[in-house]
Amino acid sequence: MLKPDAILETALYVSDINAAHAFYGGILNLEEILHVPGRHRFYGCGPGMLLLFVAEATRVASGPFPVPTHGADGPGHMCFRVSRDALDAWRSHLEDNGLEIEADFEWPTGARSIYIRDPDQNSIEFSEPLLWNRPLP
């Protein structure tokens, strides 16, 4: 049966692309791969990509590629994969940067998750791969 190999990219929608960059490129230290002012910023994270779009800008066709328009309203969610050993360091780093820890708990699988909000109130989670109790590369 044909099925995808993995999720290649995750998209979140933001209202202020520069505030988003201060958070994702600054506090989270993600590597910026592409930036189109006022429209989007793309970041590499391990083998995947995090795409940040200004929703209003992506509802209008632009550029030379036939990418369909898209966009979402309201907060989204994503989870960064981190090791269990790194979770305490992440919690300290996030708090040191003035971010409120919204939740920090252990799931029934034994995995621990930490939740914060980005500048657009997207729910951002940091958790270990055990969360889904699946082997991950």
Residue frames relative to the residue before (quaternion, step in Angstrom):
aa qw qx qy qz dx dy dz
M 1.0000 0.0000 0.0000 0.0000 0.00 0.00 0.00
L 0.4183 -0.7100 0.5157 0.2343 3.57 -0.94 0.92
K 0.1629 0.7641 -0.6137 0.1138 3.58 -0.94 0.93
P 0.6019 -0.5699 0.4052 0.3857 3.60 -1.16 0.50
D 0.5453 -0.6286 0.4597 0.3101 3.56 -1.25 0.55
A 0.7695 -0.1627 0.1880 0.5883 3.57 0.94 -0.97
I 0.5353 -0.5567 0.4934 0.4002 3.54 -1.29 0.03
L 0.3032 -0.7909 0.5141 0.1353 3.55 -0.66 1.14
E 0.8109 0.0011 0.0313 0.5843 3.56 0.99 -0.81
T 0.1860 -0.7317 0.6467 0.1085 3.50 -1.32 0.56
A 0.1685 -0.7992 0.5711 0.0817 3.58 -0.94 0.85
L 0.0634 -0.7384 0.6699 0.0451 3.50 -1.19 0.77
Y 0.3162 -0.7416 0.5642 0.1783 3.54 -1.19 0.59
V 0.0896 -0.8053 0.5857 -0.0214 3.53 -0.92 1.04
S 0.4266 -0.6955 0.5103 0.2719 3.56 -1.21 0.40
D 0.7748 0.2089 -0.1047 0.5875 3.59 1.09 -0.71
I 0.2984 -0.8068 0.4855 0.1559 3.56 -0.12 1.30
N 0.6519 0.5112 -0.3248 0.4564 3.62 1.09 -0.61
A 0.6240 0.5015 -0.3356 0.4965 3.61 1.06 -0.68
A 0.6225 0.5326 -0.3330 0.4669 3.57 1.04 -0.76
H 0.6500 0.5156 -0.3160 0.4603 3.59 0.99 -0.83
A 0.6209 0.5321 -0.3484 0.4582 3.60 0.99 -0.77
F 0.6775 0.4809 -0.2803 0.4808 3.58 1.06 -0.75
Y 0.7813 0.3674 -0.1953 0.4653 3.60 0.56 -1.16
G 0.7259 0.4028 -0.2394 0.5035 3.58 0.95 -0.83
G 0.7171 0.4390 -0.2407 0.4849 3.56 1.12 -0.72
I 0.7840 0.3385 -0.1904 0.4843 3.58 0.26 -1.26
L 0.7641 0.3599 -0.2040 0.4949 3.61 0.88 -0.92
N 0.3486 -0.7959 0.4438 0.2193 3.60 1.32 -0.06
L 0.2994 0.7486 -0.5387 0.2442 3.61 0.99 0.72
E 0.4731 -0.6757 0.4930 0.2769 3.55 -1.11 0.72
E 0.3199 -0.7427 0.5569 0.1893 3.57 -0.69 1.11
I 0.2245 -0.7902 0.5636 0.0867 3.56 -0.83 1.09
L 0.8074 -0.0260 0.0720 0.5850 3.58 0.97 -0.85
H 0.0177 -0.7894 0.6135 -0.0125 3.56 -1.06 0.82
V 0.0280 -0.7364 0.6759 0.0110 3.54 -0.93 0.98
P 0.4245 -0.7428 0.4478 0.2601 3.61 -0.29 1.23
G 0.8378 0.1913 -0.1674 0.4832 3.52 -1.01 0.95
R 0.7436 0.3943 -0.2209 0.4928 3.61 1.23 -0.13
H 0.7951 -0.2389 0.1777 0.5283 3.61 0.68 -1.00
R 0.1221 -0.7158 0.6783 0.1124 3.48 -1.47 0.26
F 0.1509 -0.7860 0.5970 0.0552 3.55 -0.92 0.97
Y 0.1213 -0.8064 0.5786 0.0148 3.56 -0.96 0.95
G 0.3661 -0.6907 0.5757 0.2398 3.54 -1.13 0.69
C 0.0439 0.7692 -0.6359 0.0461 3.54 -1.09 0.80
G 0.7857 -0.1367 0.0470 0.6015 3.57 -0.16 1.25
P 0.7965 -0.2624 0.1897 0.5107 3.60 -0.87 -0.84
G 0.6894 0.4841 -0.2711 0.4656 3.61 1.25 -0.20
M 0.3844 -0.6959 0.5623 0.2276 3.50 -1.40 0.02
L 0.2083 -0.7173 0.6493 0.1431 3.52 -1.22 0.69
L 0.1312 -0.7940 0.5924 0.0384 3.56 -0.68 1.14
L 0.0965 -0.7748 0.6234 0.0417 3.56 -0.81 1.03
F 0.0469 -0.8108 0.5828 -0.0277 3.54 -0.70 1.14
V 0.3622 -0.6169 0.6368 0.2877 3.51 -1.29 0.51
A 0.4477 -0.7452 0.4199 0.2607 3.58 -0.34 1.27
E 0.6601 0.5190 -0.3249 0.4352 3.60 0.82 -0.90
A 0.6722 0.5016 -0.2983 0.4556 3.58 1.01 -0.78
T 0.7018 0.4600 -0.2814 0.4656 3.60 1.05 -0.64
R 0.5628 0.5811 -0.3934 0.4367 3.57 1.27 -0.03
V 0.6658 0.4228 -0.2724 0.5512 3.55 1.38 -0.05
A 0.4649 -0.6782 0.4896 0.2902 3.59 -0.82 0.96
S 0.1164 0.7859 -0.6010 0.0874 3.56 -1.02 0.80
G 0.7660 0.3910 -0.2744 0.4301 3.51 -1.28 0.36
P 0.6538 -0.5676 0.3659 0.3414 3.52 -1.35 0.19
F 0.6499 0.5396 -0.3170 0.4312 3.60 1.24 -0.24
P 0.4592 -0.7083 0.4650 0.2670 3.62 -1.02 0.71
V 0.1912 0.7910 -0.5527 0.1795 3.59 0.87 0.97
P 0.4498 -0.6886 0.4880 0.2921 3.61 -0.76 0.94
T 0.5375 -0.5935 0.4772 0.3621 3.57 -1.14 0.56
H 0.0334 0.7847 -0.6177 0.0396 3.56 -1.20 0.56
G 0.1789 0.7652 -0.6070 0.1184 3.55 -1.30 0.06
A 0.1299 -0.7808 0.6073 0.0678 3.54 -1.21 0.49
D 0.2857 -0.7346 0.5890 0.1782 3.53 -1.24 0.51
G 0.7644 0.3473 -0.2722 0.4702 3.53 -1.09 0.72
P 0.6717 -0.5259 0.3487 0.3881 3.53 -1.27 0.36
G 0.2395 -0.7409 0.6127 0.1353 3.53 -1.16 0.76
H 0.3246 -0.7216 0.5724 0.2153 3.54 -1.31 -0.25
M 0.1011 0.7496 -0.6534 0.0305 3.52 -1.24 0.60
C 0.2347 -0.7657 0.5854 0.1257 3.54 -1.25 0.47
F 0.2668 -0.7330 0.6061 0.1557 3.57 -0.95 0.95
R 0.3605 -0.7087 0.5675 0.2137 3.56 -1.00 0.88
V 0.0930 0.7690 -0.6251 0.0957 3.57 -0.82 1.07
S 0.5514 -0.6026 0.4480 0.3636 3.58 -1.17 0.39
R 0.6265 -0.5298 0.4104 0.3979 3.57 -1.22 0.51
D 0.6496 0.5399 -0.3168 0.4314 3.58 0.97 -0.85
A 0.7008 0.4744 -0.2682 0.4602 3.60 1.12 -0.58
L 0.4976 0.7013 -0.4229 0.2859 3.62 1.16 -0.36
D 0.6553 0.4963 -0.3308 0.4635 3.62 0.92 -0.78
A 0.6405 0.5095 -0.3245 0.4742 3.59 1.01 -0.78
W 0.6359 0.5124 -0.3312 0.4726 3.61 1.00 -0.77
R 0.6386 0.5224 -0.3408 0.4508 3.59 0.88 -0.85
S 0.6656 0.4950 -0.3003 0.4709 3.60 0.88 -0.92
H 0.6525 0.5211 -0.3119 0.4533 3.59 0.92 -0.91
L 0.6682 0.4969 -0.2991 0.4660 3.58 0.90 -0.90
E 0.6721 0.4806 -0.2960 0.4792 3.59 0.89 -0.89
D 0.6328 0.5330 -0.3274 0.4563 3.61 1.01 -0.78
N 0.7037 0.4188 -0.2489 0.5172 3.58 1.21 -0.49
G 0.6227 -0.6158 0.3108 0.3694 3.55 1.22 0.54
L 0.5039 0.6491 -0.4334 0.3700 3.60 1.18 0.33
E 0.3871 -0.7137 0.5418 0.2174 3.53 -1.01 0.90
I 0.3495 -0.6971 0.5848 0.2236 3.54 -0.95 0.92
E 0.2881 -0.7870 0.5265 0.1427 3.56 -0.52 1.21
A 0.7788 -0.0935 0.0735 0.6159 3.59 1.11 -0.69
D 0.0131 0.7484 -0.6627 0.0219 3.54 -1.22 0.65
F 0.2927 0.7713 -0.5078 0.2480 3.58 -0.27 1.22
E 0.4415 -0.6631 0.5375 0.2764 3.52 -1.39 0.15
W 0.3912 -0.7170 0.5406 0.2014 3.54 -0.99 1.00
P 0.6765 -0.4806 0.3564 0.4292 3.63 -1.23 0.24
T 0.6183 0.5408 -0.3469 0.4527 3.62 1.16 -0.48
G 0.5474 -0.6025 0.4018 0.4193 3.59 1.26 -0.35
A 0.5367 0.6190 -0.4067 0.4043 3.59 1.27 -0.11
R 0.3039 -0.7349 0.5818 0.1705 3.54 -1.13 0.73
S 0.0895 -0.7845 0.6127 0.0341 3.56 -1.09 0.80
I 0.1389 -0.7364 0.6562 0.0881 3.52 -1.20 0.72
Y 0.1259 -0.8005 0.5847 0.0380 3.58 -0.91 0.97
I 0.0112 0.7523 -0.6585 0.0158 3.53 -1.15 0.84
R 0.3785 -0.6740 0.5663 0.2858 3.58 -1.33 -0.11
D 0.3805 -0.6871 0.5645 0.2540 3.57 -1.10 0.73
P 0.7415 -0.4183 0.2559 0.4579 3.65 -1.19 0.07
D 0.7160 0.4044 -0.2540 0.5093 3.64 1.19 -0.41
Q 0.5449 -0.6580 0.3583 0.3765 3.56 1.30 0.36
N 0.3219 0.6976 -0.5540 0.3207 3.59 1.13 0.57
S 0.4177 -0.6943 0.5311 0.2478 3.57 -1.03 0.82
I 0.0621 -0.8051 0.5895 -0.0208 3.56 -0.57 1.22
E 0.1219 -0.8068 0.5780 0.0060 3.52 -0.71 1.18
F 0.1471 -0.7233 0.6670 0.1012 3.53 -1.26 0.64
S 0.1748 0.7959 -0.5584 0.1555 3.59 -0.62 1.08
E 0.5081 -0.6336 0.4935 0.3112 3.50 -1.28 0.41
P 0.6664 -0.5434 0.3336 0.3865 3.61 -1.14 0.55
L 0.5422 0.6347 -0.3907 0.3880 3.59 1.17 -0.50
L 0.4445 0.7157 -0.4412 0.3091 3.60 1.23 -0.40
W 0.7859 0.2890 -0.1462 0.5268 3.56 0.88 -0.93
N 0.3648 -0.7693 0.4658 0.2410 3.56 1.32 0.15
R 0.5279 0.5876 -0.4132 0.4531 3.54 1.07 0.90
P 0.4955 -0.6297 0.4889 0.3450 3.59 -1.05 0.61
L 0.0736 -0.7861 0.6134 0.0190 3.55 -0.86 0.98
P 0.5435 -0.6320 0.4331 0.3429 3.59 -1.04 0.68
